[in-house]
């Protein structure tokens, strides 16, 4: 089984929490379209954005999904 990409993990965490892309974007101080593009793996976020997203999603960077840690 291939490891989940950052974007797929972001999407899974966001939907599990019942948050919209807009809600996450506002909390992370990025645009909704950027969150959408991240979820589609069109971009690799900077560490600053990763930290903002983690805070917006209220999860530590080491958040476990199955047996894999969230990878940057």
Predicted model as a PDB file, atoms N, CA, C, CB and O in Angstrom, pLDDT in the B-factor column:
MODEL        1                                                                  
ATOM      1  N   UNK A   1       0.851  -1.193   0.000  1.00 63.00           N  
ATOM      2  CA  UNK A   1       0.000   0.000   0.000  1.00 63.00           C  
ATOM      3  C   UNK A   1       0.890   1.247   0.000  1.00 63.00           C  
ATOM      4  CB  UNK A   1      -0.964   0.003   1.237  1.00 63.00           C  
ATOM      5  O   UNK A   1       1.819   1.354   0.800  1.00 63.00           O  
ATOM      6  N   UNK A   2       0.603   2.166  -0.883  1.00 68.00           N  
ATOM      7  CA  UNK A   2       1.393   3.390  -0.960  1.00 68.00           C  
ATOM      8  C   UNK A   2       1.017   4.362   0.138  1.00 68.00           C  
ATOM      9  CB  UNK A   2       1.220   4.048  -2.312  1.00 68.00           C  
ATOM     10  O   UNK A   2      -0.154   4.477   0.501  1.00 68.00           O  
ATOM     11  N   UNK A   3       2.023   5.074   0.676  1.00 76.00           N  
ATOM     12  CA  UNK A   3       1.711   6.060   1.717  1.00 76.00           C  
ATOM     13  C   UNK A   3       0.844   7.189   1.157  1.00 76.00           C  
ATOM     14  CB  UNK A   3       3.010   6.637   2.319  1.00 76.00           C  
ATOM     15  O   UNK A   3       0.944   7.543  -0.018  1.00 76.00           O  
ATOM     16  N   UNK A   4       0.014   7.734   2.001  1.00 85.00           N  
ATOM     17  CA  UNK A   4      -0.833   8.848   1.586  1.00 85.00           C  
ATOM     18  C   UNK A   4       0.021  10.087   1.386  1.00 85.00           C  
ATOM     19  CB  UNK A   4      -1.946   9.116   2.626  1.00 85.00           C  
ATOM     20  O   UNK A   4       0.978  10.325   2.123  1.00 85.00           O  
ATOM     21  N   UNK A   5      -0.332  10.857   0.396  1.00 91.00           N  
ATOM     22  CA  UNK A   5       0.353  12.120   0.146  1.00 91.00           C  
ATOM     23  C   UNK A   5      -0.111  13.150   1.175  1.00 91.00           C  
ATOM     24  CB  UNK A   5       0.086  12.624  -1.305  1.00 91.00           C  
ATOM     25  O   UNK A   5      -1.107  12.947   1.869  1.00 91.00           O  
ATOM     26  N   UNK A   6       0.613  14.239   1.259  1.00 91.00           N  
ATOM     27  CA  UNK A   6       0.217  15.320   2.161  1.00 91.00           C  
ATOM     28  C   UNK A   6      -1.203  15.767   1.853  1.00 91.00           C  
ATOM     29  CB  UNK A   6       1.188  16.510   2.047  1.00 91.00           C  
ATOM     30  O   UNK A   6      -2.018  15.937   2.760  1.00 91.00           O  
ATOM     31  N   UNK A   7      -1.496  15.957   0.577  1.00 95.00           N  
ATOM     32  CA  UNK A   7      -2.815  16.434   0.184  1.00 95.00           C  
ATOM     33  C   UNK A   7      -3.930  15.495   0.579  1.00 95.00           C  
ATOM     34  CB  UNK A   7      -2.856  16.654  -1.284  1.00 95.00           C  
ATOM     35  O   UNK A   7      -4.982  15.938   1.042  1.00 95.00           O  
ATOM     36  N   UNK A   8      -3.715  14.200   0.402  1.00 95.00           N  
ATOM     37  CA  UNK A   8      -4.739  13.215   0.773  1.00 95.00           C  
ATOM     38  C   UNK A   8      -4.938  13.183   2.286  1.00 95.00           C  
ATOM     39  CB  UNK A   8      -4.353  11.814   0.260  1.00 95.00           C  
ATOM     40  O   UNK A   8      -6.058  13.010   2.767  1.00 95.00           O  
ATOM     41  N   UNK A   9      -3.859  13.348   3.022  1.00 92.00           N  
ATOM     42  CA  UNK A   9      -3.975  13.378   4.487  1.00 92.00           C  
ATOM     43  C   UNK A   9      -4.711  14.641   4.929  1.00 92.00           C  
ATOM     44  CB  UNK A   9      -2.574  13.310   5.152  1.00 92.00           C  
ATOM     45  O   UNK A   9      -5.548  14.594   5.830  1.00 92.00           O  
ATOM     46  N   UNK A  10      -4.397  15.759   4.297  1.00 95.00           N  
ATOM     47  CA  UNK A  10      -5.072  17.013   4.612  1.00 95.00           C  
ATOM     48  C   UNK A  10      -6.573  16.866   4.371  1.00 95.00           C  
ATOM     49  CB  UNK A  10      -4.495  18.175   3.766  1.00 95.00           C  
ATOM     50  O   UNK A  10      -7.381  17.238   5.222  1.00 95.00           O  
ATOM     51  N   UNK A  11      -6.938  16.330   3.227  1.00 96.00           N  
ATOM     52  CA  UNK A  11      -8.344  16.120   2.889  1.00 96.00           C  
ATOM     53  C   UNK A  11      -9.020  15.202   3.905  1.00 96.00           C  
ATOM     54  CB  UNK A  11      -8.471  15.531   1.477  1.00 96.00           C  
ATOM     55  O   UNK A  11     -10.124  15.490   4.368  1.00 96.00           O  
ATOM     56  N   UNK A  12      -8.369  14.115   4.247  1.00 95.00           N  
ATOM     57  CA  UNK A  12      -8.957  13.158   5.191  1.00 95.00           C  
ATOM     58  C   UNK A  12      -9.171  13.786   6.571  1.00 95.00           C  
ATOM     59  CB  UNK A  12      -8.060  11.921   5.316  1.00 95.00           C  
ATOM     60  O   UNK A  12     -10.232  13.616   7.172  1.00 95.00           O  
ATOM     61  N   UNK A  13      -8.180  14.500   7.067  1.00 95.00           N  
ATOM     62  CA  UNK A  13      -8.314  15.137   8.387  1.00 95.00           C  
ATOM     63  C   UNK A  13      -9.411  16.185   8.351  1.00 95.00           C  
ATOM     64  CB  UNK A  13      -6.977  15.778   8.832  1.00 95.00           C  
ATOM     65  O   UNK A  13     -10.246  16.249   9.253  1.00 95.00           O  
ATOM     66  N   UNK A  14      -9.411  17.013   7.302  1.00 96.00           N  
ATOM     67  CA  UNK A  14     -10.407  18.084   7.193  1.00 96.00           C  
ATOM     68  C   UNK A  14     -11.821  17.519   7.158  1.00 96.00           C  
ATOM     69  CB  UNK A  14     -10.150  18.929   5.939  1.00 96.00           C  
ATOM     70  O   UNK A  14     -12.705  18.006   7.863  1.00 96.00           O  
ATOM     71  N   UNK A  15     -12.035  16.499   6.345  1.00 97.00           N  
ATOM     72  CA  UNK A  15     -13.387  15.945   6.235  1.00 97.00           C  
ATOM     73  C   UNK A  15     -13.790  15.175   7.495  1.00 97.00           C  
ATOM     74  CB  UNK A  15     -13.482  15.029   5.015  1.00 97.00           C  
ATOM     75  O   UNK A  15     -14.961  15.178   7.874  1.00 97.00           O  
ATOM     76  N   UNK A  16     -12.834  14.519   8.139  1.00 95.00           N  
ATOM     77  CA  UNK A  16     -13.125  13.825   9.394  1.00 95.00           C  
ATOM     78  C   UNK A  16     -13.601  14.818  10.456  1.00 95.00           C  
ATOM     79  CB  UNK A  16     -11.877  13.060   9.893  1.00 95.00           C  
ATOM     80  O   UNK A  16     -14.487  14.514  11.255  1.00 95.00           O  
ATOM     81  N   UNK A  17     -13.001  15.999  10.450  1.00 95.00           N  
ATOM     82  CA  UNK A  17     -13.391  17.038  11.411  1.00 95.00           C  
ATOM     83  C   UNK A  17     -14.655  17.781  10.993  1.00 95.00           C  
ATOM     84  CB  UNK A  17     -12.261  18.030  11.586  1.00 95.00           C  
ATOM     85  O   UNK A  17     -15.185  18.586  11.760  1.00 95.00           O  
ATOM     86  N   UNK A  18     -15.140  17.515   9.779  1.00 97.00           N  
ATOM     87  CA  UNK A  18     -16.346  18.175   9.302  1.00 97.00           C  
ATOM     88  C   UNK A  18     -16.144  19.629   8.942  1.00 97.00           C  
ATOM     89  CB  UNK A  18     -17.407  18.074  10.326  1.00 97.00           C  
ATOM     90  O   UNK A  18     -17.073  20.432   9.021  1.00 97.00           O  
ATOM     91  N   UNK A  19     -14.928  19.969   8.545  1.00 97.00           N  
ATOM     92  CA  UNK A  19     -14.614  21.361   8.192  1.00 97.00           C  
ATOM     93  C   UNK A  19     -14.627  21.551   6.679  1.00 97.00           C  
ATOM     94  CB  UNK A  19     -13.240  21.769   8.763  1.00 97.00           C  
ATOM     95  O   UNK A  19     -14.285  20.642   5.923  1.00 97.00           O  
ATOM     96  N   UNK A  20     -15.022  22.730   6.257  1.00 97.00           N  
ATOM     97  CA  UNK A  20     -14.973  23.057   4.834  1.00 97.00           C  
ATOM     98  C   UNK A  20     -13.577  23.571   4.478  1.00 97.00           C  
ATOM     99  CB  UNK A  20     -16.058  24.112   4.470  1.00 97.00           C  
ATOM    100  O   UNK A  20     -12.801  23.946   5.357  1.00 97.00           O  
ATOM    101  N   UNK A  21     -13.273  23.583   3.197  1.00 97.00           N  
ATOM    102  CA  UNK A  21     -12.002  24.156   2.756  1.00 97.00           C  
ATOM    103  C   UNK A  21     -11.920  25.628   3.167  1.00 97.00           C  
ATOM    104  CB  UNK A  21     -11.841  24.012   1.219  1.00 97.00           C  
ATOM    105  O   UNK A  21     -10.856  26.111   3.552  1.00 97.00           O  
ATOM    106  N   UNK A  22     -13.025  26.321   3.086  1.00 98.00           N  
ATOM    107  CA  UNK A  22     -13.055  27.740   3.453  1.00 98.00           C  
ATOM    108  C   UNK A  22     -12.734  27.936   4.931  1.00 98.00           C  
ATOM    109  CB  UNK A  22     -14.426  28.346   3.133  1.00 98.00           C  
ATOM    110  O   UNK A  22     -11.969  28.835   5.282  1.00 98.00           O  
ATOM    111  N   UNK A  23     -13.305  27.109   5.796  1.00 97.00           N  
ATOM    112  CA  UNK A  23     -13.039  27.214   7.231  1.00 97.00           C  
ATOM    113  C   UNK A  23     -11.558  26.974   7.533  1.00 97.00           C  
ATOM    114  CB  UNK A  23     -13.908  26.211   8.010  1.00 97.00           C  
ATOM    115  O   UNK A  23     -10.952  27.705   8.316  1.00 97.00           O  
ATOM    116  N   UNK A  24     -10.991  25.959   6.916  1.00 97.00           N  
ATOM    117  CA  UNK A  24      -9.568  25.661   7.127  1.00 97.00           C  
ATOM    118  C   UNK A  24      -8.713  26.797   6.576  1.00 97.00           C  
ATOM    119  CB  UNK A  24      -9.179  24.315   6.456  1.00 97.00           C  
ATOM    120  O   UNK A  24      -7.755  27.228   7.217  1.00 97.00           O  
ATOM    121  N   UNK A  25      -9.060  27.276   5.394  1.00 97.00           N  
ATOM    122  CA  UNK A  25      -8.294  28.351   4.765  1.00 97.00           C  
ATOM    123  C   UNK A  25      -8.286  29.612   5.628  1.00 97.00           C  
ATOM    124  CB  UNK A  25      -8.867  28.668   3.383  1.00 97.00           C  
ATOM    125  O   UNK A  25      -7.241  30.233   5.822  1.00 97.00           O  
ATOM    126  N   UNK A  26      -9.445  29.980   6.138  1.00 97.00           N  
ATOM    127  CA  UNK A  26      -9.527  31.177   6.983  1.00 97.00           C  
ATOM    128  C   UNK A  26      -8.699  31.008   8.247  1.00 97.00           C  
ATOM    129  CB  UNK A  26     -10.986  31.481   7.348  1.00 97.00           C  
ATOM    130  O   UNK A  26      -7.983  31.926   8.646  1.00 97.00           O  
ATOM    131  N   UNK A  27      -8.790  29.850   8.877  1.00 96.00           N  
ATOM    132  CA  UNK A  27      -8.038  29.610  10.111  1.00 96.00           C  
ATOM    133  C   UNK A  27      -6.529  29.556   9.856  1.00 96.00           C  
ATOM    134  CB  UNK A  27      -8.502  28.307  10.763  1.00 96.00           C  
ATOM    135  O   UNK A  27      -5.737  29.941  10.716  1.00 96.00           O  
ATOM    136  N   UNK A  28      -6.137  29.080   8.682  1.00 96.00           N  
ATOM    137  CA  UNK A  28      -4.715  28.961   8.346  1.00 96.00           C  
ATOM    138  C   UNK A  28      -4.183  30.196   7.625  1.00 96.00           C  
ATOM    139  CB  UNK A  28      -4.488  27.734   7.485  1.00 96.00           C  
ATOM    140  O   UNK A  28      -2.998  30.271   7.302  1.00 96.00           O  
ATOM    141  N   UNK A  29      -5.060  31.157   7.378  1.00 97.00           N  
ATOM    142  CA  UNK A  29      -4.687  32.410   6.696  1.00 97.00           C  
ATOM    143  C   UNK A  29      -4.102  32.158   5.307  1.00 97.00           C  
ATOM    144  CB  UNK A  29      -3.676  33.187   7.542  1.00 97.00           C  
ATOM    145  O   UNK A  29      -3.077  32.723   4.924  1.00 97.00           O  
ATOM    146  N   UNK A  30      -4.793  31.288   4.566  1.00 97.00           N  
ATOM    147  CA  UNK A  30      -4.475  31.041   3.162  1.00 97.00           C  
ATOM    148  C   UNK A  30      -5.795  31.076   2.402  1.00 97.00           C  
ATOM    149  CB  UNK A  30      -3.717  29.661   2.958  1.00 97.00           C  
ATOM    150  O   UNK A  30      -6.859  31.158   3.015  1.00 97.00           O  
ATOM    151  N   UNK A  31      -5.737  31.014   1.090  1.00 98.00           N  
ATOM    152  CA  UNK A  31      -6.977  31.050   0.310  1.00 98.00           C  
ATOM    153  C   UNK A  31      -7.608  29.664   0.221  1.00 98.00           C  
ATOM    154  CB  UNK A  31      -6.708  31.596  -1.100  1.00 98.00           C  
ATOM    155  O   UNK A  31      -6.932  28.643   0.355  1.00 98.00           O  
ATOM    156  N   UNK A  32      -8.909  29.655  -0.005  1.00 98.00           N  
ATOM    157  CA  UNK A  32      -9.630  28.389  -0.172  1.00 98.00           C  
ATOM    158  C   UNK A  32      -9.096  27.651  -1.384  1.00 98.00           C  
ATOM    159  CB  UNK A  32     -11.151  28.630  -0.316  1.00 98.00           C  
ATOM    160  O   UNK A  32      -8.962  26.428  -1.353  1.00 98.00           O  
ATOM    161  N   UNK A  33      -8.786  28.381  -2.460  1.00 98.00           N  
ATOM    162  CA  UNK A  33      -8.283  27.714  -3.664  1.00 98.00           C  
ATOM    163  C   UNK A  33      -6.931  27.059  -3.411  1.00 98.00           C  
ATOM    164  CB  UNK A  33      -8.170  28.712  -4.817  1.00 98.00           C  
ATOM    165  O   UNK A  33      -6.622  26.032  -4.013  1.00 98.00           O  
ATOM    166  N   UNK A  34      -6.119  27.642  -2.524  1.00 98.00           N  
ATOM    167  CA  UNK A  34      -4.829  27.049  -2.186  1.00 98.00           C  
ATOM    168  C   UNK A  34      -5.028  25.739  -1.419  1.00 98.00           C  
ATOM    169  CB  UNK A  34      -3.982  28.036  -1.353  1.00 98.00           C  
ATOM    170  O   UNK A  34      -4.328  24.759  -1.672  1.00 98.00           O  
ATOM    171  N   UNK A  35      -5.982  25.722  -0.485  1.00 97.00           N  
ATOM    172  CA  UNK A  35      -6.294  24.487   0.242  1.00 97.00           C  
ATOM    173  C   UNK A  35      -6.753  23.419  -0.755  1.00 97.00           C  
ATOM    174  CB  UNK A  35      -7.392  24.739   1.331  1.00 97.00           C  
ATOM    175  O   UNK A  35      -6.342  22.263  -0.660  1.00 97.00           O  
ATOM    176  N   UNK A  36      -7.589  23.798  -1.693  1.00 98.00           N  
ATOM    177  CA  UNK A  36      -8.066  22.872  -2.713  1.00 98.00           C  
ATOM    178  C   UNK A  36      -6.888  22.314  -3.518  1.00 98.00           C  
ATOM    179  CB  UNK A  36      -9.076  23.571  -3.649  1.00 98.00           C  
ATOM    180  O   UNK A  36      -6.817  21.110  -3.764  1.00 98.00           O  
ATOM    181  N   UNK A  37      -5.978  23.178  -3.921  1.00 98.00           N  
ATOM    182  CA  UNK A  37      -4.821  22.740  -4.701  1.00 98.00           C  
ATOM    183  C   UNK A  37      -3.883  21.861  -3.876  1.00 98.00           C  
ATOM    184  CB  UNK A  37      -4.060  23.949  -5.235  1.00 98.00           C  
ATOM    185  O   UNK A  37      -3.288  20.923  -4.408  1.00 98.00           O  
ATOM    186  N   UNK A  38      -3.748  22.153  -2.588  1.00 97.00           N  
ATOM    187  CA  UNK A  38      -2.947  21.289  -1.719  1.00 97.00           C  
ATOM    188  C   UNK A  38      -3.560  19.900  -1.636  1.00 97.00           C  
ATOM    189  CB  UNK A  38      -2.822  21.898  -0.315  1.00 97.00           C  
ATOM    190  O   UNK A  38      -2.853  18.896  -1.719  1.00 97.00           O  
ATOM    191  N   UNK A  39      -4.871  19.846  -1.473  1.00 97.00           N  
ATOM    192  CA  UNK A  39      -5.554  18.563  -1.379  1.00 97.00           C  
ATOM    193  C   UNK A  39      -5.424  17.751  -2.663  1.00 97.00           C  
ATOM    194  CB  UNK A  39      -7.015  18.777  -1.053  1.00 97.00           C  
ATOM    195  O   UNK A  39      -5.492  16.522  -2.636  1.00 97.00           O  
ATOM    196  N   UNK A  40      -5.239  18.432  -3.771  1.00 97.00           N  
ATOM    197  CA  UNK A  40      -5.059  17.765  -5.061  1.00 97.00           C  
ATOM    198  C   UNK A  40      -3.578  17.504  -5.361  1.00 97.00           C  
ATOM    199  CB  UNK A  40      -5.677  18.608  -6.179  1.00 97.00           C  
ATOM    200  O   UNK A  40      -3.226  17.050  -6.450  1.00 97.00           O  
ATOM    201  N   UNK A  41      -2.722  17.796  -4.384  1.00 96.00           N  
ATOM    202  CA  UNK A  41      -1.271  17.600  -4.521  1.00 96.00           C  
ATOM    203  C   UNK A  41      -0.656  18.378  -5.675  1.00 96.00           C  
ATOM    204  CB  UNK A  41      -0.974  16.141  -4.701  1.00 96.00           C  
ATOM    205  O   UNK A  41       0.287  17.918  -6.320  1.00 96.00           O  
ATOM    206  N   UNK A  42      -1.205  19.562  -5.925  1.00 96.00           N  
ATOM    207  CA  UNK A  42      -0.642  20.416  -6.969  1.00 96.00           C  
ATOM    208  C   UNK A  42       0.540  21.226  -6.466  1.00 96.00           C  
ATOM    209  CB  UNK A  42      -1.705  21.347  -7.513  1.00 96.00           C  
ATOM    210  O   UNK A  42       1.358  21.698  -7.256  1.00 96.00           O  
ATOM    211  N   UNK A  43       0.629  21.389  -5.142  1.00 91.00           N  
ATOM    212  CA  UNK A  43       1.717  22.147  -4.531  1.00 91.00           C  
ATOM    213  C   UNK A  43       2.221  21.421  -3.290  1.00 91.00           C  
ATOM    214  CB  UNK A  43       1.257  23.577  -4.172  1.00 91.00           C  
ATOM    215  O   UNK A  43       1.505  20.630  -2.677  1.00 91.00           O  
ATOM    216  N   UNK A  44       3.456  21.706  -2.939  1.00 90.00           N  
ATOM    217  CA  UNK A  44       4.015  21.255  -1.666  1.00 90.00           C  
ATOM    218  C   UNK A  44       4.068  22.501  -0.786  1.00 90.00           C  
ATOM    219  CB  UNK A  44       5.459  20.573  -1.839  1.00 90.00           C  
ATOM    220  O   UNK A  44       4.733  23.474  -1.143  1.00 90.00           O  
ATOM    221  N   UNK A  45       3.384  22.490   0.353  1.00 92.00           N  
ATOM    222  CA  UNK A  45       3.333  23.693   1.184  1.00 92.00           C  
ATOM    223  C   UNK A  45       4.662  23.953   1.898  1.00 92.00           C  
ATOM    224  CB  UNK A  45       2.212  23.571   2.208  1.00 92.00           C  
ATOM    225  O   UNK A  45       5.442  23.037   2.161  1.00 92.00           O  
ATOM    226  N   UNK A  46       4.885  25.208   2.197  1.00 92.00           N  
ATOM    227  CA  UNK A  46       6.057  25.576   3.002  1.00 92.00           C  
ATOM    228  C   UNK A  46       5.824  25.098   4.431  1.00 92.00           C  
ATOM    229  CB  UNK A  46       6.318  27.129   2.964  1.00 92.00           C  
ATOM    230  O   UNK A  46       4.693  24.786   4.804  1.00 92.00           O  
ATOM    231  N   UNK A  47       6.863  25.039   5.214  1.00 89.00           N  
ATOM    232  CA  UNK A  47       6.738  24.622   6.614  1.00 89.00           C  
ATOM    233  C   UNK A  47       5.825  25.588   7.377  1.00 89.00           C  
ATOM    234  CB  UNK A  47       8.134  24.552   7.290  1.00 89.00           C  
ATOM    235  O   UNK A  47       5.102  25.174   8.284  1.00 89.00           O  
ATOM    236  N   UNK A  48       5.860  26.860   7.014  1.00 92.00           N  
ATOM    237  CA  UNK A  48       4.988  27.850   7.654  1.00 92.00           C  
ATOM    238  C   UNK A  48       3.526  27.497   7.421  1.00 92.00           C  
ATOM    239  CB  UNK A  48       5.286  29.267   7.120  1.00 92.00           C  
ATOM    240  O   UNK A  48       2.715  27.545   8.346  1.00 92.00           O  
ATOM    241  N   UNK A  49       3.194  27.143   6.194  1.00 94.00           N  
ATOM    242  CA  UNK A  49       1.814  26.777   5.875  1.00 94.00           C  
ATOM    243  C   UNK A  49       1.438  25.468   6.559  1.00 94.00           C  
ATOM    244  CB  UNK A  49       1.623  26.656   4.351  1.00 94.00           C  
ATOM    245  O   UNK A  49       0.318  25.329   7.049  1.00 94.00           O  
ATOM    246  N   UNK A  50       2.359  24.508   6.599  1.00 91.00           N  
ATOM    247  CA  UNK A  50       2.083  23.242   7.295  1.00 91.00           C  
ATOM    248  C   UNK A  50       1.754  23.513   8.755  1.00 91.00           C  
ATOM    249  CB  UNK A  50       3.292  22.274   7.186  1.00 91.00           C  
ATOM    250  O   UNK A  50       0.808  22.940   9.296  1.00 91.00           O  
ATOM    251  N   UNK A  51       2.521  24.374   9.392  1.00 91.00           N  
ATOM    252  CA  UNK A  51       2.266  24.706  10.797  1.00 91.00           C  
ATOM    253  C   UNK A  51       0.915  25.393  10.970  1.00 91.00           C  
ATOM    254  CB  UNK A  51       3.381  25.605  11.343  1.00 91.00           C  
ATOM    255  O   UNK A  51       0.191  25.106  11.923  1.00 91.00           O  
ATOM    256  N   UNK A  52       0.571  26.295  10.058  1.00 94.00           N  
ATOM    257  CA  UNK A  52      -0.729  26.975  10.122  1.00 94.00           C  
ATOM    258  C   UNK A  52      -1.871  25.985   9.935  1.00 94.00           C  
ATOM    259  CB  UNK A  52      -0.812  28.081   9.057  1.00 94.00           C  
ATOM    260  O   UNK A  52      -2.886  26.054  10.628  1.00 94.00           O  
ATOM    261  N   UNK A  53      -1.696  25.063   8.988  1.00 94.00           N  
ATOM    262  CA  UNK A  53      -2.738  24.057   8.747  1.00 94.00           C  
ATOM    263  C   UNK A  53      -2.911  23.146   9.956  1.00 94.00           C  
ATOM    264  CB  UNK A  53      -2.399  23.218   7.504  1.00 94.00           C  
ATOM    265  O   UNK A  53      -4.035  22.824  10.342  1.00 94.00           O  
ATOM    266  N   UNK A  54      -1.799  22.734  10.551  1.00 91.00           N  
ATOM    267  CA  UNK A  54      -1.870  21.876  11.735  1.00 91.00           C  
ATOM    268  C   UNK A  54      -2.631  22.584  12.856  1.00 91.00           C  
ATOM    269  CB  UNK A  54      -0.450  21.484  12.211  1.00 91.00           C  
ATOM    270  O   UNK A  54      -3.452  21.978  13.544  1.00 91.00           O  
ATOM    271  N   UNK A  55      -2.349  23.858  13.025  1.00 92.00           N  
ATOM    272  CA  UNK A  55      -3.047  24.635  14.061  1.00 92.00           C  
ATOM    273  C   UNK A  55      -4.535  24.782  13.707  1.00 92.00           C  
ATOM    274  CB  UNK A  55      -2.389  26.037  14.227  1.00 92.00           C  
ATOM    275  O   UNK A  55      -5.399  24.647  14.572  1.00 92.00           O  
ATOM    276  N   UNK A  56      -4.820  25.058  12.441  1.00 93.00           N  
ATOM    277  CA  UNK A  56      -6.208  25.229  12.001  1.00 93.00           C  
ATOM    278  C   UNK A  56      -7.007  23.945  12.175  1.00 93.00           C  
ATOM    279  CB  UNK A  56      -6.253  25.673  10.538  1.00 93.00           C  
ATOM    280  O   UNK A  56      -8.192  23.982  12.504  1.00 93.00           O  
ATOM    281  N   UNK A  57      -6.355  22.814  11.954  1.00 93.00           N  
ATOM    282  CA  UNK A  57      -7.020  21.520  12.078  1.00 93.00           C  
ATOM    283  C   UNK A  57      -6.948  20.962  13.494  1.00 93.00           C  
ATOM    284  CB  UNK A  57      -6.409  20.532  11.112  1.00 93.00           C  
ATOM    285  O   UNK A  57      -7.507  19.907  13.794  1.00 93.00           O  
ATOM    286  N   UNK A  58      -6.245  21.696  14.358  1.00 90.00           N  
ATOM    287  CA  UNK A  58      -6.106  21.309  15.765  1.00 90.00           C  
ATOM    288  C   UNK A  58      -5.506  19.912  15.911  1.00 90.00           C  
ATOM    289  CB  UNK A  58      -7.463  21.366  16.464  1.00 90.00           C  
ATOM    290  O   UNK A  58      -5.966  19.106  16.720  1.00 90.00           O  
ATOM    291  N   UNK A  59      -4.477  19.640  15.117  1.00 87.00           N  
ATOM    292  CA  UNK A  59      -3.781  18.358  15.201  1.00 87.00           C  
ATOM    293  C   UNK A  59      -2.272  18.601  15.278  1.00 87.00           C  
ATOM    294  CB  UNK A  59      -4.131  17.455  13.982  1.00 87.00           C  
ATOM    295  O   UNK A  59      -1.761  19.525  14.647  1.00 87.00           O  
ATOM    296  N   UNK A  60      -1.568  17.783  16.041  1.00 80.00           N  
ATOM    297  CA  UNK A  60      -0.106  17.892  16.055  1.00 80.00           C  
ATOM    298  C   UNK A  60       0.451  17.378  14.731  1.00 80.00           C  
ATOM    299  CB  UNK A  60       0.503  17.101  17.252  1.00 80.00           C  
ATOM    300  O   UNK A  60      -0.205  16.591  14.049  1.00 80.00           O  
ATOM    301  N   UNK A  61       1.640  17.808  14.364  1.00 71.00           N  
ATOM    302  CA  UNK A  61       2.248  17.335  13.125  1.00 71.00           C  
ATOM    303  C   UNK A  61       2.451  15.833  13.125  1.00 71.00           C  
ATOM    304  CB  UNK A  61       3.568  18.024  12.898  1.00 71.00           C  
ATOM    305  O   UNK A  61       2.539  15.220  12.060  1.00 71.00           O  
ATOM    306  N   UNK A  62       2.526  15.239  14.287  1.00 67.00           N  
ATOM    307  CA  UNK A  62       2.721  13.796  14.374  1.00 67.00           C  
ATOM    308  C   UNK A  62       1.404  13.029  14.376  1.00 67.00           C  
ATOM    309  CB  UNK A  62       3.507  13.459  15.617  1.00 67.00           C  
ATOM    310  O   UNK A  62       1.376  11.837  14.684  1.00 67.00           O  
ATOM    311  N   UNK A  63       0.316  13.709  14.034  1.00 54.00           N  
ATOM    312  CA  UNK A  63      -1.011  13.073  13.993  1.00 54.00           C  
ATOM    313  C   UNK A  63      -0.936  11.778  13.201  1.00 54.00           C  
ATOM    314  CB  UNK A  63      -2.067  14.025  13.368  1.00 54.00           C  
ATOM    315  O   UNK A  63      -0.457  11.756  12.068  1.00 54.00           O  
ATOM    316  N   UNK A  64      -1.410  10.712  13.803  1.00 43.00           N  
ATOM    317  CA  UNK A  64      -1.375   9.408  13.161  1.00 43.00           C  
ATOM    318  C   UNK A  64      -2.644   9.184  12.334  1.00 43.00           C  
ATOM    319  CB  UNK A  64      -1.213   8.296  14.212  1.00 43.00           C  
ATOM    320  O   UNK A  64      -3.754   9.488  12.773  1.00 43.00           O  
ATOM    321  N   UNK A  65      -2.455   8.656  11.156  1.00 38.00           N  
ATOM    322  CA  UNK A  65      -3.567   8.207  10.311  1.00 38.00           C  
ATOM    323  C   UNK A  65      -3.232   6.750   9.980  1.00 38.00           C  
ATOM    324  CB  UNK A  65      -3.749   9.119   8.977  1.00 38.00           C  
ATOM    325  O   UNK A  65      -2.341   6.470   9.179  1.00 38.00           O  
ATOM    326  N   UNK A  66      -3.944   5.855  10.597  1.00 42.00           N  
ATOM    327  CA  UNK A  66      -3.583   4.460  10.438  1.00 42.00           C  
ATOM    328  C   UNK A  66      -2.239   4.236  11.103  1.00 42.00           C  
ATOM    329  CB  UNK A  66      -3.543   4.054   8.943  1.00 42.00           C  
ATOM    330  O   UNK A  66      -2.084   4.518  12.291  1.00 42.00           O  
ATOM    331  N   UNK A  67      -1.272   3.738  10.363  1.00 42.00           N  
ATOM    332  CA  UNK A  67       0.055   3.513  10.940  1.00 42.00           C  
ATOM    333  C   UNK A  67       1.099   4.463  10.386  1.00 42.00           C  
ATOM    334  CB  UNK A  67       0.490   2.093  10.697  1.00 42.00           C  
ATOM    335  O   UNK A  67       2.297   4.266  10.589  1.00 42.00           O  
ATOM    336  N   UNK A  68       0.644   5.501   9.682  1.00 48.00           N  
ATOM    337  CA  UNK A  68       1.577   6.455   9.080  1.00 48.00           C  
ATOM    338  C   UNK A  68       1.422   7.823   9.738  1.00 48.00           C  
ATOM    339  CB  UNK A  68       1.345   6.561   7.552  1.00 48.00           C  
ATOM    340  O   UNK A  68       0.300   8.274   9.968  1.00 48.00           O  
ATOM    341  N   UNK A  69       2.527   8.480  10.039  1.00 50.00           N  
ATOM    342  CA  UNK A  69       2.483   9.838  10.567  1.00 50.00           C  
ATOM    343  C   UNK A  69       2.291  10.809   9.405  1.00 50.00           C  
ATOM    344  CB  UNK A  69       3.779  10.172  11.368  1.00 50.00           C  
ATOM    345  O   UNK A  69       2.701  10.523   8.280  1.00 50.00           O  
ATOM    346  N   UNK A  70       1.671  11.954   9.675  1.00 48.00           N  
ATOM    347  CA  UNK A  70       1.502  12.970   8.656  1.00 48.00           C  
ATOM    348  C   UNK A  70       2.865  13.406   8.171  1.00 48.00           C  
ATOM    349  CB  UNK A  70       0.697  14.169   9.188  1.00 48.00           C  
ATOM    350  O   UNK A  70       3.706  13.825   8.966  1.00 48.00           O  
ATOM    351  N   UNK A  71       3.090  13.311   6.874  1.00 50.00           N  
ATOM    352  CA  UNK A  71       4.390  13.652   6.310  1.00 50.00           C  
ATOM    353  C   UNK A  71       4.339  15.022   5.669  1.00 50.00           C  
ATOM    354  CB  UNK A  71       4.835  12.603   5.289  1.00 50.00           C  
ATOM    355  O   UNK A  71       3.330  15.402   5.074  1.00 50.00           O  
ATOM    356  N   UNK A  72       5.417  15.755   5.791  1.00 45.00           N  
ATOM    357  CA  UNK A  72       5.494  17.092   5.201  1.00 45.00           C  
ATOM    358  C   UNK A  72       5.968  16.968   3.775  1.00 45.00           C  
ATOM    359  CB  UNK A  72       6.435  18.017   6.011  1.00 45.00           C  
ATOM    360  O   UNK A  72       6.107  17.975   3.081  1.00 45.00           O  
TER     361      UNK A  72                                                      
ENDMDL                                                                          
END                                                                             
